[in-house]
Amino acid sequence: MKRRLFFTTMIFWLAIGIAACSTLGSGEEVIVSQAELDAFNAKIANVVVDEASFPLTIEHKFGRTEITELPERIVTVGYSEHDFVLSLGVKPLGVRQWYGGYQYETWPWARAALGDAQPETIGGVRNINFEKIASLEPDLIMGVTSGMTQEEYESLSRLAPTVAQPGEYVDFGTPWPEVTRIHGRALGRSDYAEQLIAEIEASFAEVREANPGFDGASLAVAFNYNGSPGIYASTDTRPRLLSELGFVTPEEYDEMAGDSFFASFDEERLADVLDVDMLIWIASNDREIRQIQRQALRGSLDAAQEGRELFLGKLLGGAFSFSSPLSLPYLLDELVPMLEVAADGDPETAVPEP
């Protein structure tokens, strides 16, 4: 059962991503200004690296991993893992391809943190290139956001100490503060990790205080997979993120998802399942948004008719999905004004039918 669930999850994970080239450095280049580079470098200039904390042991779903000394050669096999490493001022040698098609698999919000580094792609959604990883001679492999299998963990551990996700969360469901803390420990930067968490949580608290209408409002974070609508459970990072603003995911979604972080359902159930105060659709591109808007029964949703429906395309959807210390400030800046308008339920703000 668990093996079947894993492969179902991976098929879904592949479907929500845009295939990107796997050639070193290929993809859309993001231009970063000198001011952005200077601002990030100034932010990490005084980061304290605690070499005395090593050796240390990190527990995860496959056991315990000992890191004997401060790692210097880092490879990330999680889909959003490199964001967390970069946020701490560390530049990985290898990163995993997910979607977006950006150069070095690095999205705009993380490009200043990458600087002039040129990490190699060590795998895509379907697989991990173990030979490529071995050639980089890592002394630490981070895979908290990878959903790795036991077999993959064992293979990676033969190459270098490998950290998987904690056992208490569903695959791809570890909360962003916990992911940040794990990376902070592994990289000897726990104090700075806590600083990043505190800064972002303070931003969430400010938004929640300024928008009491968010508190207790029901929320659906939805998608369209292969022509079928679906929703994310409260265990997924996206609804969990918005719970920090006060939104509540219906318990029914968790029942539908079971041991997974998402569930698909028949379009005939659209009005029943998506009868919520705030409806957010996640899409990888404009084509997917148009497909969602063309769903025959979508126009009957109260949220659609009353302007309480949002569509997040490539950049915002990506920032939402990465949910990292680098993407979250960008997400809050862009998404919160949209939520505030949608929360008013003004029919004039509703997205017109295509």
N, C-alpha and C positions, 0 to 999 in steps of 0.2 A: 504493500500500500504506500509506504513512504517513498519507495523508489519511483512508483508511478506518479506520485504527487510531485516529486522533484522534477521529473522530465516534463510534466505538464507546466510547471512553473517556468522552466527554462525555455520552453516553446513560447510561452507568453512573453517572457523577458526579451526574447529575440524579436518578437513581433512589434514591441513598442519602440524598438530602436531603429535608426536609419543606418543601413550598412555604410561603413566608412572604409576608405582604403587602408591597407595594413602596411604600406610601404613607409619606411622611416621618414618622419617629418611631413608626410603628405597631408592634404586636407586644406580647408579654408584657413588662411592666415588671419590672425587677429592683431591689429596694430595697436600698440600700447604707447601712450605718451610718456615722455621723460618724467612728467609730473606724477603720473600714476606709479612709475617705478620708484621714484624718490619717496613717495608717500608710503609704499609698502616696506621699502628698506628701512625707513625711519621707524616704522611700527615694530619691526622685529630686531632693531639694532640692539636693544637692551634685554633680549631674551636670555634668561639664565639656563644654561645647560648643566644638568646635575649628573655629572659622571660618577659621583659617589653613590648614586642610587643603584648602580650595577654591582654585582649580578642581581637580577630580579626575575620573578616568575609571573607569567600571565596565564590565568585559567580561561578555558574556552570550551566549546561544545565537544571537542575531540580530546580534551585532556589538559595538560599543562605544558607551556613552552618557556624554557629558560633562556634568557638573553644575558650572556656573561659579561658583556662590556658594551659601551656606547656604540651603537651601529653607525656605520658610515656609508655603506653601500645598500641602498634600500630599493626593493622592487615591490610594486603594488599590484595585486591580482584582483582586487575588488573593482567593481564597475565605477564607483565614485571615490575610491580609496585615495587616489592621488590628490584630490582636493584637500583632504584632511592632513596629509603629509605636507603639502605646500603651505597650508595655513600656518603651520608651525615653523616655517622658515627652512624646511628641508626639501631638497630637490631629488626626486626619485630617478633612478637609472632606467627603470622600465615601468610602463603603465599599460593598463588594459583598455582595449577598444570597447566602447559601448555604442553610443550614437552621437549624432551632431555633426560629424565630419570635420571637426576642427583640427588644425595642425597640432601634432603631439598630443592628441586626444584631450586638449586643454581648452575649456570654454572661456569666453571673454572675462568673466569675473575672476578667473584664476590666472590670467595671462601675466599680470604684473608679478605675481608670486613665482611664476616659472622663470621669468627673466630670460637669460640667454641659454638656459639649459635645453638640451635636445634629447629627451628620453626616448627610448625605443619602445615600440609596441610589442608586447609579449603575449598577445592572444586577443581573441574576440569573444563575442557572446557564446559561440559554440564550443570553444576550447581554449586551453592554455598551452602555450608553446614552451614546454619544459626545457628543450634544448636551448632556446633563446635565453631563457632565464639563467640556465647554467653558465652560458657564455658571459653573462654580466657579472658573475662571481659575487652574488649578494651576500651580505652577512645578516640580512633580515628580510623576510617576505611578509607583507601585511595583506591580509585577506578578510577583514571584518565585514566588508560589504560585497563579498564574492559569492556567497551561497555555495561554497565549495563542498564537495562530497568527501567522505572519509578516504576514499581512494586518492583523490586529488591532494588531500592534506598529507597523506603518507608520502606521496611522490614529491611534493614540495618540501617536506621536512627533510628529505634526503639531500636537498640542495642547500638549505639554510634553515635556521630557526623560523618557524612559520606561526603566525597568529591568526586564528579563525575567529568567528563571531562567538559571543557568549551563548551558552546553551539555553538560557531562559527566554529567548526571543525566537520568533519564526524567522526563517531565512529572509534576508533583506529587510528585517523589521527592527534592528537595533536602533534605539533613539539616538539622534545626532549628538546629544551631550555625552552619552556613554561611548559612542564611537570616538569622539574627540578625546575623552579621558584615556581610553585605551591607547590611542596613538601618542598622547602626551607622555604616558608612562614608558611605552616602548622606545621612544626617542629621547628620553631624558629631559622632557620639557613639560612636566606636570603642572608647574606653577603657571606657565603661560597658557596651557590648555584651559585651566580654570579661569584665567583672565578672559579668554575668548568667550567661554561659556557665559560668564557673568555679564559681559557686554551685550551679547545677543539676547540673553534672557531679560535684561533690563529693557531692551528695545521692544520685546514682546509685551512686557508688562505695561509699558507706556501706551502701546497701541490698544491693549485691552482696556486700560483705564479710560482712554479717550473714546472708546466705542462700547459702551455698556450694552448696546443692542446686540452685540455678538454673543453675549453670555447666554448660554443655554439654547441658542438657535441650532436647529438640526441641519446637518451638513452631509452632502454626498460629493465625494471626489470620484468622478466617473471617467470612463474611457470607452472606445469602440474597438473591439478586437475581432478582426476577420468578419466584419459585418454584424457582430453581436455586441450589445451594450454590456458594460460591466461596472462594478464598483470596487473600491478599495476598502478593506476592513479597518477597524480602528487600530489594529496592530501595525499597519503600514505607516511608514514615516510621514507620508503626506497628510492624512487625516490627523495623525498624532501631532503634527506640527501645528495645524490649525486649532487643535484642542487647547493649545497654549494661548490662543486668542479668545477662547470661550466657547467655540463651536463644539457640537456634540454629534458623533456618528451614531446612527441608529443601531441598536443591538442586533437587529435583524441581519445587518451586513456581516457581523461576526459569525452568526449562525450559518449564513450562506457560504462564507469563506472556509469554515471549518479550520483545518490546520494550515491553510494557506493565507496569503495576505490580500487576496483578491477573489472575486467570484464573477462569472459571466451569467447572464440570464436572457430569456427570450424577450424579444422586443415587445411582445404583447403585454408584458408585465411592466413596461416603462412607467406608466402613470402611477402604478402601485408602489414600485420600488423607489422611484425618484420623487416622491411626494415629500419634499423637504423645503426648509426655509432658504437654504443656499445651495445651489448646484454649480459645481465646477467641473468642467470637462478638460481632461489632459490630452493633448495631441502632440505628435512629433513634427507636424508641418501643416500648412494651410489646406492641403488636399484632405488630410484626415479630419480637419475641422469641417470642411464642406460635407464629408461623408456623414459626420455626426448630425449636422443640420438637416440633412436629407432624410433622416430616419422618419418614417411616416407618422409615427405617433408622438414625436418630440414636441410638435407644436401644441399639443393638447396639455402639456405640463403647465401647471400654475407658475412654476419658476420661469419658464420660457415666456409665458404671456405677460408676466408682471416685471420682467427685467431683473429677476433674481438669479440669473444664469450667466456664468462666465466661461469663456473659452481661452485656455492657455496654450499658445503655440510653442514653437521650438525653444525660444530663449526662456520664457517664464516657466514653461513646463519642465525644461531642463533644470532650472534653478530649484524648482520644487522637488524634482526627483533626486537631485544631488544632495539637497538639504545639508550642506556643509557650512563651516564657519566662513567660507568665502562666498558661497552662493546665497546664504540667508539674508545678509544685508541688502543685496540687490533685489531679492524676492520681496522683502518687506517694503522697500521703496516703491516698487512697481505694483505689487498686488494689493496692498492695503487701500490705496485710493479707489481701486476698482471694487473692492469689497464694500467700501463705504457707500459708493453709489448704488451698488446692487442691493445692499441691505435696505435702502429706502423703498425698493419695490416699485420703481417708476416704470410703467409700461413703455414710455417713450425711449427708455434705454435698452429695451429688449432687442436682441439681434434679429434682424429681419430674415425671413425665409429666403433661401437662395433661389 
